[in-house]
């Protein structure tokens, strides 16, 4: 399934297991799905949490700018708790973000 998301943050990581020497590396990323930035509130909870996900290192070549708007391809997978989870499997840069605010009348 394709959708638009804001890629907020990326950072490469490389962790070496001291016992086995196995290398675990990738890109830690935070994405935000509320691309219209309209306020959201339900059951006394306001706003929307960003999605945290690890990408494989080969996805680094697709990350042009951050923060920016991306078209992401997501698949539904089962998490460790066997609950459904959306996982980003591909992304394509759309463009940079420009957030403009409207001034109140008389300001």
C-alpha positions as a Markdown table, in Angstrom:
| # | Residue | x | y | z |
|---|---|---|---|---|
| 1 | Unk | 0.0 | 0.0 | 0.0 |
| 2 | Unk | 1.4 | 3.4 | -0.9 |
| 3 | Unk | 0.9 | 6.5 | 1.2 |
| 4 | Unk | 2.6 | 9.8 | 1.9 |
| 5 | Unk | 4.5 | 10.4 | 5.1 |
| 6 | Unk | 6.9 | 13.0 | 6.4 |
| 7 | Unk | 10.4 | 11.6 | 7.1 |
| 8 | Unk | 11.4 | 13.5 | 10.3 |
| 9 | Unk | 14.7 | 12.0 | 11.3 |
| 10 | Unk | 17.3 | 9.4 | 10.2 |
| 11 | Unk | 20.5 | 8.2 | 11.7 |
| 12 | Unk | 22.7 | 5.2 | 10.7 |
| 13 | Unk | 23.6 | 2.7 | 13.4 |
| 14 | Unk | 26.1 | -0.1 | 13.6 |
| 15 | Unk | 26.1 | -2.4 | 16.6 |
| 16 | Unk | 28.7 | -5.2 | 17.0 |
| 17 | Unk | 27.7 | -8.1 | 19.3 |
| 18 | Unk | 30.7 | -8.6 | 21.6 |
| 19 | Unk | 30.1 | -12.3 | 22.1 |
| 20 | Unk | 29.5 | -13.4 | 18.5 |
| 21 | Unk | 31.0 | -10.5 | 16.5 |
| 22 | Unk | 27.8 | -10.3 | 14.4 |
| 23 | Unk | 27.2 | -6.8 | 13.0 |
| 24 | Unk | 23.7 | -5.3 | 13.1 |
| 25 | Unk | 23.4 | -2.2 | 11.1 |
| 26 | Unk | 20.8 | -0.1 | 9.5 |
| 27 | Unk | 19.1 | 3.3 | 9.6 |
| 28 | Unk | 16.9 | 4.4 | 12.5 |
| 29 | Unk | 14.1 | 6.6 | 11.2 |
| 30 | Unk | 11.1 | 8.5 | 12.5 |
| 31 | Unk | 8.1 | 9.1 | 10.2 |
| 32 | Unk | 4.9 | 11.1 | 10.6 |
| 33 | Unk | 1.7 | 10.2 | 8.8 |
| 34 | Unk | -0.4 | 13.3 | 9.4 |
| 35 | Unk | 0.7 | 15.1 | 6.2 |
| 36 | Unk | -2.0 | 17.7 | 6.4 |
| 37 | Unk | -0.9 | 18.7 | 9.9 |
| 38 | Unk | -4.4 | 19.2 | 11.0 |
| 39 | Unk | -5.0 | 18.9 | 14.8 |
| 40 | Unk | -6.3 | 15.6 | 15.9 |
| 41 | Unk | -7.9 | 14.7 | 19.2 |
| 42 | Unk | -9.7 | 11.6 | 20.5 |
| 43 | Unk | -10.4 | 10.3 | 24.0 |
| 44 | Unk | -8.4 | 13.1 | 25.6 |
| 45 | Unk | -5.3 | 12.3 | 23.5 |
| 46 | Unk | -4.1 | 15.0 | 21.2 |
| 47 | Unk | -1.8 | 14.9 | 18.2 |
| 48 | Unk | -0.1 | 11.9 | 16.6 |
| 49 | Unk | 3.0 | 10.0 | 17.6 |
| 50 | Unk | 5.7 | 9.5 | 14.9 |
| 51 | Unk | 6.4 | 6.0 | 13.8 |
| 52 | Unk | 9.8 | 4.7 | 14.6 |
| 53 | Unk | 11.3 | 2.1 | 12.3 |
| 54 | Unk | 14.7 | 0.7 | 11.3 |
| 55 | Unk | 15.5 | 0.6 | 7.5 |
| 56 | Unk | 18.2 | -1.5 | 5.9 |
| 57 | Unk | 21.3 | 0.4 | 5.0 |
| 58 | Unk | 20.6 | 0.1 | 1.2 |
| 59 | Unk | 17.7 | 2.6 | 1.7 |
| 60 | Unk | 20.1 | 5.4 | 2.5 |
| 61 | Unk | 20.5 | 6.1 | -1.2 |
| 62 | Unk | 16.8 | 6.9 | -1.4 |
| 63 | Unk | 16.9 | 9.4 | 1.4 |
| 64 | Unk | 17.4 | 12.8 | -0.3 |
| 65 | Unk | 16.4 | 15.4 | 2.4 |
| 66 | Unk | 15.2 | 15.2 | 5.9 |
| 67 | Unk | 12.7 | 16.4 | 7.0 |
| 68 | Unk | 10.8 | 16.0 | 3.7 |
| 69 | Unk | 7.7 | 14.4 | 2.2 |
| 70 | Unk | 8.1 | 10.9 | 0.9 |
| 71 | Unk | 5.8 | 8.4 | -0.8 |
| 72 | Unk | 6.2 | 5.2 | 1.2 |
| 73 | Unk | 5.3 | 1.7 | 0.3 |
| 74 | Unk | 4.1 | -0.2 | 3.4 |
| 75 | Unk | 3.2 | -3.8 | 4.1 |
| 76 | Unk | 1.3 | -5.2 | 7.0 |
| 77 | Unk | 3.4 | -7.6 | 9.1 |
| 78 | Unk | 3.0 | -9.2 | 12.5 |
| 79 | Unk | 5.0 | -7.6 | 15.3 |
| 80 | Unk | 6.7 | -9.5 | 18.2 |
| 81 | Unk | 3.4 | -9.4 | 20.1 |
| 82 | Unk | 1.6 | -10.8 | 17.0 |
| 83 | Unk | -0.4 | -7.5 | 16.5 |
| 84 | Unk | -0.6 | -6.1 | 13.0 |
| 85 | Unk | 2.1 | -3.6 | 12.2 |
| 86 | Unk | 2.7 | -1.4 | 9.2 |
| 87 | Unk | 6.3 | -1.7 | 7.9 |
| 88 | Unk | 7.8 | 0.7 | 5.4 |
| 89 | Unk | 9.5 | -1.4 | 2.7 |
| 90 | Unk | 10.3 | 1.3 | 0.2 |
| 91 | Unk | 10.3 | 5.1 | -0.1 |
| 92 | Unk | 10.6 | 7.8 | -2.7 |
| 93 | Unk | 11.4 | 11.4 | -2.2 |
| 94 | Unk | 8.5 | 13.8 | -3.2 |
| 95 | Unk | 9.8 | 17.2 | -2.0 |
| 96 | Unk | 10.8 | 19.5 | 0.8 |
| 97 | Unk | 8.3 | 20.8 | 3.3 |
| 98 | Unk | 7.2 | 24.3 | 3.8 |
| 99 | Unk | 4.9 | 25.0 | 6.7 |
| 100 | Unk | 3.1 | 28.4 | 6.7 |
| 101 | Unk | 0.9 | 29.6 | 9.5 |
| 102 | Unk | -2.0 | 31.9 | 9.1 |
| 103 | Unk | -2.0 | 35.1 | 11.2 |
| 104 | Unk | -5.1 | 35.9 | 13.1 |
| 105 | Unk | -7.0 | 38.9 | 11.9 |
| 106 | Unk | -5.9 | 42.1 | 13.5 |
| 107 | Unk | -2.5 | 40.7 | 14.5 |
